[in-house]
């Protein structure tokens, strides 16, 4: 019940009937929990600053993208169970 109450406090639209929701994108509420999760995901888990540097490097031409066909799968994309 407490989890439902927290969900209703953070995402009140999620408690509404689907027929009453507006079509389109889901608005992200301005809530402290949401801000903390977004910060953690974008900075700690994803390294958004590093991604921006790579994208700017590709756009500026300082990073070259090269596609290579290899006979075996790349180790960079191997799953943990395949290593």
C-alpha positions, 0 to 999 in steps of 0.5 A: 500500500505504501508503494502505491501511495508513493507511486501516486504521489510521484506519478499521479497519472499512473493511478488514473484510468487509461481511458482518461489519460491524454495521448502522447508523451508522458510528462516527467513530474518535477519531484525530488525522487524523479530528479535523483533517479534521472541524475543517477541514471544519466551520470552514474550508470550512463555517463551522459557527459562521456556520451556527449563528448563522443557525439561531439567528436564524431560530429567534429570529425575527431572521432572516426566511425568505422564498420568492420565485418569480422568472422567472430563476434566482437568481445565488446558485445559479448554477454557475461555468460558467453565470456 
